[in-house]
Each structure stands twice: as C-alpha cells, then as structure tokens.
C-alpha cells in the first residue's frame, strides 16, 4: 500500500519539524475524520516520527554525557 500523498515518507530535517508533524498527525487522528487507509498511514508515519525523535534525544543525551565527563547531571535553567 503506497503512503498517502498528504503524509510525506521522507525523514524530517530537524527534531522540531518532526515534533510539529507528529502533533499535526495526532490532531488529525484524534479528529476521527480520516478514512481507515489514511488513518493507518498516519499511524505508520507517526511511528517513524516518534522513533526519529527518540533517536535524536538519545544522541543529544550522549553528547551531554561526553561534555560532562561521562556524568549525566541534572540541568538547571540559570
């Protein structure tokens, strides 16, 4: 089954774009107005976006650990 034209299959450029697209998909899915095929496509795309966001967060966490000599310290907004 080919992905819907409204749901791009490419990887997002940034975490922020992925999160925004994921928010839009959730809103569409919660609206209950998508046909079943589009709902399934949106779910699949959402899973891809969620995995992308998780991977980016893990990458950032790993970089923070490196910057803090292997210790992940609590962040305080100063």
N, C-alpha and C positions, 0 to 999 in steps of 0.2 A: 504494500500500500504506500503510495507516494505521500510525502508530507504536504500539508495544506500550504497554499501559497501565502496565507496570512502569517504563518509561523515559520520563520527562517530556520534552516538547518545548520547554518554556519555557527562557529564558536564566537561568542561575544568578544569585543575588543578589550573590555575592562570589567572589573568586578561590579562597578556601579551600573554599567549598562545591563549586565546580566541580572542584577537585582531588580532593576526597573522593569525589565521584560518579564521576569518572574512575577512581580507584583501585578502587572497587566494580565498575565495569563490566569493567575489566581482569581482576579476580579471577574474575568470572563467566565471562568469555570463555575464560580460561585453564583453568577447571574442566572445560571440554568437555561440559557438561551442557545447554547451551542448544540448542533446536531451531534449524534453519537460519534461519528467518524472524526469530526473536528475536536470533540472532547478528548478522544483517545490521543490524537496528535498533540493536543495541548498538554496532556499529561506526560507524554513522552518527552516533549520539549522541556517541560518543567523539570523532569528528572535530569536531563542533560545540564540545564542551567544550575540546578542545585549541586550537582557534582562539580561543576566548574567553580562555583562559589566556595564550596568546601575545600577544594584543592588550593584555590588562591589564599584562603585564610590559613591553611596549613603551611603554605610557602612563607607567608608573612610571619607566622609564629616561629618557624625555623630560622628566619633571618633575625628576628628579635633575640632569639636564644644565642645566636652567634655574636650579636652585638653586646650581649650581656654576659659574655664568658660562659656560655652553656647553661645559664640560670634563667628561667622564665620568671621575671619579677612582676609583681603587681604594678599596674600602670596607674599613676595618679596624674590627673589633669592639673597642671600647675598654672 
